[in-house]
Amino acid sequence: MQRSQLVTARRDDGVGVPRGREGRLLALFRMQQIRYLMVGGYNTAVGYAVFGALLLLFDGVVHYTILLVVAWMISTVNAFVAYRLFVFRVRGHFFRDLARFSSVYLVALGINIVALPLVVAATHFPVFIAQGFVVLGTTVGTYTAHKYFSFRRPAGP
């Protein structure tokens, strides 16, 4: 068998796709939910880094919920660009998408502001650790809202 026969297979549309490990990874990469988790992981890392840096710089001076809002604003812009380009792959309606995206993130922020102190009080975990639990809890809801609201496009013909 030739290498090309081992490496590629034909999809129904005639486009060659890799087989084996590369093919499985590419298939996973094509799944919107996987891309959402990847970008979400990246954005969470950015948001956590910003929140952590703000905590280091201003803990005891500024309440952590205010620092959370500042970190949220920075990570929201970062997330919007990444989700728009990489996950949902949409064009046009930039400001409408930004307004919708921000409204979803505002709801998530509201939940976060209420839930974070509750988790801290209930578990006595450090704020930074408790925030991780809150983020896990909001991930599914924000994906669904972004898919069906923030970046929704009319169905094709």
SERO-4910 file (N, C-alpha, C, O; in steps of 0.05 Angstrom, whole numbers):
BEGIN
 pado doro    nc1    nc2    nc3   cac1   cac2   cac3    cc1    cc2    cc3    oc1    oc2    oc3
  Met    A     17    -24      0      0      0      0     18     25      0     38     26     14
  Gln    A     10     44    -16     25     69    -17     20     86      8     -2     84     20
  Arg    A     39    103     15     35    120     38     10    137     36     -4    141     56
  Ser    A      4    148     13    -19    165     10    -45    150     16    -64    162     25
  Gln    A    -46    123     11    -69    108     17    -71    103     47    -94    101     58
  Leu    A    -49    103     61    -50     99     90    -56    125    105    -69    125    126
  Val    A    -49    147     93    -51    172    107    -78    186    103    -88    199    121
  Thr    A    -90    183     79   -115    197     74   -137    178     67   -133    156     57
  Ala    A   -161    188     72   -185    174     64   -203    195     51   -198    219     55
  Arg    A   -222    187     37   -240    206     24   -265    210     41   -278    191     50
  Arg    A   -272    236     44   -298    242     56   -318    242     34   -311    240     10
  Asp    A   -344    244     41   -365    244     21   -362    267      1   -369    265    -22
  Asp    A   -350    289     10   -347    312     -7   -321    311    -24   -315    329    -39
  Gly    A   -307    288    -22   -283    284    -38   -258    296    -28   -237    294    -41
  Val    A   -259    310     -5   -235    322      6   -220    301     22   -232    288     39
  Gly    A   -194    299     18   -178    280     33   -174    289     62   -169    312     67
  Val    A   -177    271     80   -173    276    109   -153    256    119   -154    232    111
  Pro    A   -135    264    137   -116    245    148   -129    223    164   -150    227    176
  Arg    A   -117    199    163   -126    177    179   -108    175    204    -89    190    207
  Gly    A   -115    156    221    -98    151    244   -100    173    264   -120    187    267
  Arg    A    -78    177    280    -78    196    301    -84    225    291    -99    239    303
  Glu    A    -71    232    268    -76    259    257   -105    263    250   -116    284    254
  Gly    A   -117    242    238   -145    244    231   -164    247    254   -183    262    254
  Arg    A   -158    232    276   -175    235    300   -172    262    312   -191    274    321
  Leu    A   -147    273    313   -143    299    324   -156    321    307   -168    339    318
  Leu    A   -155    318    281   -168    337    263   -198    335    267   -211    356    267
  Ala    A   -209    311    269   -238    308    273   -246    322    300   -267    335    301
  Leu    A   -230    318    320   -236    332    346   -235    362    343   -252    376    353
  Phe    A   -215    371    328   -211    400    324   -234    412    309   -240    436    312
  Arg    A   -247    397    292   -270    406    277   -295    409    293   -314    423    285
  Met    A   -296    396    317   -319    398    334   -320    425    348   -301    433    362
  Gln    A   -342    439    345   -345    465    357   -342    465    387   -330    483    399
  Gln    A   -352    444    400   -351    442    429   -322    440    438   -314    451    459
  Ile    A   -306    425    423   -277    422    430   -263    449    427   -247    457    444
  Arg    A   -268    462    405   -256    489    400   -265    508    422   -249    524    432
  Tyr    A   -290    506    431   -300    524    452   -284    518    478   -276    537    492
  Leu    A   -280    493    484   -265    486    509   -236    495    507   -225    504    527
  Met    A   -224    492    483   -197    501    480   -194    531    483   -177    541    498
  Val    A   -211    546    470   -211    575    472   -219    583    501   -207    602    512
  Gly    A   -238    569    512   -247    575    539   -224    570    559   -220    585    578
  Gly    A   -209    549    554   -185    543    571   -165    566    569   -154    575    589
  Tyr    A   -160    574    545   -141    596    540   -151    621    553   -136    635    567
  Asn    A   -177    628    549   -188    652    560   -189    651    591   -184    671    604
  Thr    A   -195    627    601   -195    624    630   -167    629    642   -164    642    662
  Ala    A   -147    618    628   -120    623    637   -113    653    636   -100    663    655
  Val    A   -121    667    615   -116    695    613   -131    710    636   -120    727    650
  Gly    A   -157    703    639   -173    716    660   -162    710    688   -161    728    705
  Tyr    A   -154    685    692   -143    678    718   -116    693    723   -111    702    745
  Ala    A   -100    695    702    -75    709    705    -79    738    712    -66    749    730
  Val    A    -98    750    698   -104    779    704   -116    781    732   -108    799    747
  Phe    A   -135    764    739   -147    765    766   -126    760    787   -125    774    808
  Gly    A   -108    740    783    -87    735    802    -68    758    805    -60    765    827
  Ala    A    -61    770    783    -43    794    784    -56    817    799    -43    830    815
  Leu    A    -81    821    794    -96    842    808    -98    836    838    -95    854    854
  Leu    A   -102    811    844   -103    803    873    -76    809    886    -74    819    908
  Leu    A    -54    801    872    -27    806    883    -22    836    887    -10    844    907
  Leu    A    -31    851    868    -25    880    869    -43    896    888    -34    915    901
  Phe    A    -69    887    890    -88    904    904   -104    890    926   -122    902    937
  Asp    A    -96    866    933   -110    852    955   -107    867    981    -85    875    988
  Gly    A   -129    871    995   -129    887   1019   -134    916   1014   -140    931   1033
  Val    A   -130    925    989   -135    953    982   -162    956    968   -177    974    973
  Val    A   -167    937    950   -191    937    934   -205    910    938   -191    889    937
  His    A   -231    910    942   -245    885    947   -243    867    922   -242    876    900
  Tyr    A   -242    841    927   -237    822    905   -260    822    885   -255    815    861
  Thr    A   -284    829    892   -306    830    871   -301    853    851   -308    850    828
  Ile    A   -289    875    860   -282    896    841   -259    887    823   -259    893    799
  Leu    A   -240    873    834   -218    862    818   -229    842    798   -219    840    776
  Leu    A   -249    827    806   -262    807    789   -275    822    765   -273    812    742
  Val    A   -287    844    769   -300    859    748   -279    870    728   -283    869    704
  Val    A   -257    880    738   -235    890    721   -224    867    704   -220    870    680
  Ala    A   -219    845    717   -208    821    702   -229    812    682   -222    804    660
  Trp    A   -255    814    689   -276    806    670   -276    823    645   -278    813    623
  Met    A   -273    849    649   -273    867    626   -250    860    607   -254    860    582
  Ile    A   -227    855    617   -203    849    601   -207    822    587   -202    820    563
  Ser    A   -216    802    602   -219    775    590   -243    774    570   -243    757    552
  Thr    A   -263    791    574   -286    791    555   -277    800    527   -285    787    508
  Val    A   -261    820    525   -252    829    499   -235    807    486   -238    801    463
  Asn    A   -217    795    502   -201    773    493   -218    750    483   -213    738    462
  Ala    A   -238    743    499   -255    720    492   -272    725    467   -275    708    450
  Phe    A   -283    749    465   -300    756    442   -285    751    416   -295    739    397
  Val    A   -261    762    414   -245    759    390   -239    729    384   -242    720    362
  Ala    A   -231    715    404   -224    686    400   -248    669    393   -247    653    375
  Tyr    A   -270    673    407   -294    657    401   -305    664    373   -314    646    358
  Arg    A   -305    689    367   -316    698    341   -299    686    318   -311    676    298
  Leu    A   -273    688    320   -256    679    298   -251    649    297   -252    636    276
  Phe    A   -247    637    320   -238    609    321   -260    589    326   -261    568    314
  Val    A   -279    595    344   -299    576    352   -324    577    334   -331    557    321
  Phe    A   -336    600    332   -361    602    317   -357    611    289   -375    608    272
  Arg    A   -334    621    282   -326    628    255   -347    644    240   -356    635    219
  Val    A   -354    667    251   -375    683    239   -363    709    228   -341    717    235
  Arg    A   -377    721    210   -369    746    198   -393    765    199   -416    757    201
  Gly    A   -387    791    197   -408    811    197   -421    814    224   -415    799    243
  His    A   -438    834    226   -453    840    251   -435    842    275   -442    833    297
  Phe    A   -412    854    272   -392    856    293   -403    868    319   -401    856    340
  Phe    A   -415    891    317   -425    905    341   -449    891    353   -452    891    377
  Arg    A   -467    880    336   -489    865    347   -479    841    362   -488    835    384
  Asp    A   -459    826    350   -448    803    364   -434    811    390   -436    797    410
  Leu    A   -420    834    389   -406    843    413   -426    850    435   -422    843    459
  Ala    A   -448    863    428   -469    870    448   -481    844    460   -485    842    484
  Arg    A   -488    826    442   -500    801    452   -480    785    469   -487    775    491
  Phe    A   -455    783    460   -434    769    474   -431    781    502   -429    767    522
  Ser    A   -429    808    503   -425    822    528   -449    817    547   -445    814    571
  Ser    A   -473    816    536   -496    812    553   -496    784    565   -503    780    588
  Val    A   -487    764    550   -484    737    561   -463    737    583   -466    725    604
  Tyr    A   -441    750    577   -419    752    597   -428    768    622   -418    762    644
  Leu    A   -445    788    618   -455    803    641   -472    785    659   -470    787    684
  Val    A   -489    769    647   -504    750    663   -486    731    678   -489    726    702
  Ala    A   -466    720    664   -446    702    677   -431    717    699   -426    705    720
  Leu    A   -425    742    694   -411    758    715   -429    761    739   -420    759    762
  Gly    A   -455    767    735   -474    769    757   -475    744    773   -475    745    798
  Ile    A   -477    722    759   -477    696    773   -451    692    789   -451    683    812
  Asn    A   -429    700    776   -403    697    789   -401    714    814   -391    705    835
  Ile    A   -410    739    812   -409    757    835   -425    747    859   -417    750    882
  Val    A   -448    734    853   -464    722    874   -452    696    884   -451    691    908
  Ala    A   -443    679    865   -434    652    873   -407    652    886   -403    636    904
  Leu    A   -389    669    878   -362    668    889   -361    672    919   -349    656    933
  Pro    A   -374    693    930   -374    695    960   -388    672    974   -380    664    995
  Leu    A   -409    661    961   -422    638    972   -404    613    973   -403    599    993
  Val    A   -390    609    952   -371    586    951   -349    590    971   -341    571    985
  Val    A   -338    614    973   -317    620    992   -327    615   1021   -313    603   1037
  Ala    A   -351    625   1027   -362    622   1054   -369    593   1060   -364    584   1082
  Ala    A   -379    578   1040   -387    551   1045   -363    531   1047   -364    512   1062
  Thr    A   -342    537   1031   -320    518   1030   -295    527   1045   -278    511   1052
  His    A   -293    553   1050   -270    565   1063   -245    561   1045   -222    562   1055
  Phe    A   -249    557   1019   -227    556   1000   -217    584    996   -232    603    999
  Pro    A   -192    587    988   -182    613    980   -198    623    955   -208    607    940
  Val    A   -201    649    953   -216    661    931   -208    650    904   -225    644    887
  Phe    A   -182    648    900   -172    640    874   -181    611    867   -188    606    844
  Ile    A   -182    593    887   -191    566    882   -221    565    879   -231    551    861
  Ala    A   -236    579    895   -265    580    893   -274    590    866   -294    580    856
  Gln    A   -259    609    855   -266    619    828   -266    597    807   -282    598    789
  Gly    A   -248    578    810   -247    556    791   -273    540    791   -283    531    770
  Phe    A   -285    535    814   -310    521    816   -333    536    803   -350    525    790
  Val    A   -333    562    807   -354    579    795   -351    579    765   -371    577    751
  Val    A   -327    580    754   -323    580    725   -333    554    713   -345    554    692
  Leu    A   -327    532    726   -336    506    717   -367    506    715   -378    495    696
  Gly    A   -379    518    734   -408    518    735   -421    535    713   -444    530    705
  Thr    A   -407    555    703   -419    573    683   -411    566    654   -422    578    635
  Thr    A   -393    548    650   -383    541    624   -404    531    605   -406    541    582
  Val    A   -420    512    613   -441    501    596   -461    522    588   -470    524    565
  Gly    A   -470    538    607   -489    558    602   -480    579    582   -495    588    565
  Thr    A   -455    587    585   -445    608    566   -441    597    538   -445    611    519
  Tyr    A   -433    571    536   -430    559    509   -457    560    495   -459    568    472
  Thr    A   -477    550    509   -504    549    497   -514    577    490   -525    581    468
  Ala    A   -510    596    507   -519    623    501   -504    635    478   -516    649    461
  His    A   -478    631    476   -463    642    454   -471    628    428   -473    642    407
  Lys    A   -475    602    428   -482    588    404   -509    597    393   -512    602    369
  Tyr    A   -529    599    410   -556    604    402   -565    633    404   -587    640    396
  Phe    A   -548    650    415   -555    678    418   -533    697    408   -537    712    388
  Ser    A   -510    696    420   -488    715    413   -480    714    384   -478    734    370
  Phe    A   -475    689    374   -464    686    346   -484    672    328   -476    661    307
  Arg    A   -509    672    335   -530    658    319   -532    672    292   -532    697    290
  Arg    A   -534    656    271   -539    666    244   -563    652    233   -570    629    241
  Pro    A   -577    665    215   -601    652    203   -593    626    189   -571    623    178
  Ala    A   -611    607    189   -606    582    175   -603    587    146   -615    605    134
  Gly    A   -586    570    133   -581    573    105   -605    566     88   -626    558     99
  Pro    A   -603    569     62   -626    564     44   -636    536     45   -655    529     31
***
